[in-house]
């Protein structure tokens, strides 16, 4: 839920955990193109896991999906990609408070490192993710 800055981990309709998140630098509205700093909105799947990324753990979202590709093609733009759910930068350039209190990613969904461990352990590749406004 982008507007609430929350990631809800669900089993069926039951909320297992709720996590505070940071989003892209320009979070309002769905991702339209490469470099717009927006976090996508829609239905996707977790596509892969990277324990060695530049951020503390990273789980890839399979953006862009078919609808995103179609829209981008119609508009003649690059839809962007490499949308991840991840923890904090492994080599921070700002204070911990900065990362904890504002949107700071290029278009990803960021959590605290402790919360990212929980998400990492409770998810698997292929499960659905719905990113709502």
N, C-alpha and C positions, 0 to 999 in steps of 0.2 A: 504494500500500500504506500505508493510514493508520497501522496499528500500527507500521510501520517509519519513518514520516515520509519516505517516498521516492516520487518520481515517476519511473517507468521509461518512457523513450521507446523504443518497439519498432518494428521492421520485421519483420513476421511474428512469429516466436518469438525473434528475435535482439534483445538489448538493445543499443541504440545508445549510450545515456547513462543515467546514474542521477543524480537531483538530490535534494538535501535540501529538504524543504518544511516549512512551518508550516501548521497547520489551524485550524479553528474553536476557540474558547475551551473548548468542551466536546466534545472529539473522539470520545469513545467511543460507539459505536453509530451507526446510520444517522440521517440527518435525519428528524425526525418532523413538525415544524411551524415556522412562522415564529418567529424569536426564540429557538430552542433552542441556537444557537451550535454546531450539529453540522454536519460536512461530510457530504454525502450518500454513500451506498454504492449501487452498482449500475452498470448499463450505460447510457451516455449518448453524446451526440455533441458535438463542438465546434460551437457554433451561431453564433458571430460574434466579431468582433475589434474592440477599441476602443483605438486608439493614444493617445487623449486622456482616459483615465479619471483618477480621483483617485489611481490607483496606476500604477506604471511598467508600461505595456502591460497589456492585459487581454483574455483569451479567455474567452468565455462558454460554460458547460456547459449543455446543454438540459434541466436540471432545472427543474421537476418533470416526470417522464415519466408515461406513462399509469398505471403501477402506483402511483406516488407520489400522483397525483391521486385515484385510487380509494380508497386507504388513508385519505388526508386527509378525503375526503368521508364515508367510513364513520365516521370518528372525530369529524367535525364541526369540523375545524381547518383553518387556512390552511397549506398545505404550505410556504410561503415560496418564494423564488426568487432570481434574480440571483446564481447561483453562478458564480464566476469563477476562472480561474487567472491570477494576476497577480504583479507584482513588489512592491517596497516602496512605501510611501506617498510621493507626490510632496512632501508637506509633513509630514514625520515629527513625531510628538508625543512620541516616546520615543527612547532611544539606539539606535544600530545594533545593539548587543549584545542588547537586548530583542528586536528583530525576528529576530535570528539564532539565538536560543537557546530560544524558547518559542512555543507556539501563541498566536496573537494576532488572527486574522481573525474576522469574524462567522460565517462558515461556508465561506469560500473556501479555495483552495489557493494559498499564497504561496511564492515563490522569491526568491532574490537577484536583483537587476536583471541581472547578467551572465548568470545561468542563464535568466532570462526571455527575454532576447534570443535565446538558442539555441533555446528551445522555440518562440518566435514564428516564427523563420526555418525551422524544420523541420516545422511543422504547417500544415494548411489547414483551412478551415471544412468541416465535415461528417465529419471522421474520427472513428472511435469512441474512446471513453475508458471504461475500466472502473475504477471506484473500489472498491477492496477494503478490508475491515476490517483 
